[in-house]
C-alpha cells in the first residue's frame, strides 16, 4: 500500500531497507573479524623458540654437545 508516494514503510524503495541493514552488518562483522585476527596473531608463542630448544635437545641426545654447553645455550634461549 502506498502512502504519499513512499511505500514499503516509508523507505520509498525496498532496496533502501536492505542496504541500510546489510551495510552496518558488514561493517561490524568486519570489525569483529579484525579483532579476532589481531588477538590470534598477537597471542601466539614464537615457534622459533620451541624449535630451537628441540634442536638443542636432539644435539645433546646425539652427543654432539656436552651437558655444560647444553645448559649454557638453554639459559640463553630462555632469556
N, C-alpha and C positions, 0 to 999 in steps of 0.2 A: 504494500500500500504506500502510495506516495504522499508525502507531507511537505507542501511548499517546495516541491522540486528536489528535496533532499531525502530520498528514500533510504532504505536499509538502515534505519535507526539514526539518521542524521549525518551519516558519512557521505552521502551522495553517490559514492562508488563503493561497491563491496570490496574492492581491492585495497581501499584505504584502511579498512579494518584489518585485513590480512597483513598488510605491510606494517601497520602500527603495532601488530602483535609479534611478528617474526623478527623485526629489527632489534628490539630490546632483548629478545630471547637469544639471538645470535651474539649480541654484544656481551651479555652477562655469561653466556656459555663460553665465549672466548676468554673472558677474564678468569673463569673457573679453570679452564684448561691450562691457561698460562700459569696460574697459581700452583696447580698440581705439577706441572713440568718443573717449575722453579724449586719446589720442595724436594722433588725426587732428584734433581740434578745436584743440588747443594747438600743433600744429606747422605750421599753415597760416600763410603770409605774409599780412599785411593787404592786401586787394585795393585799398583806397583809395589807398595809396602808389603803386602801379603806375598806376592810372587817372589820378591827379593828374599824374604825370610824362608820360603820354601827352598829356594836355590841354595841358601846358606845351610839349611838342614841337610839337604842332599849331599852337599860337598863335605860336610862333617861325617855323614854316614859312609860316604865313599872313601874317606881317609885322605881327601885332598887337602884339608886344613886341620890344624891341631885345635884342641879344646880352647886354649887360650886365645887363639885368633878368632874362633867362633864367638867367644864371649865379647871380645873387643868389637867385632863387626855388629853383633846383635845389639849392643848398647848404642852404637852409632845409628843403627836403623830405628831404634825406638825413641831416640832423642828428637 
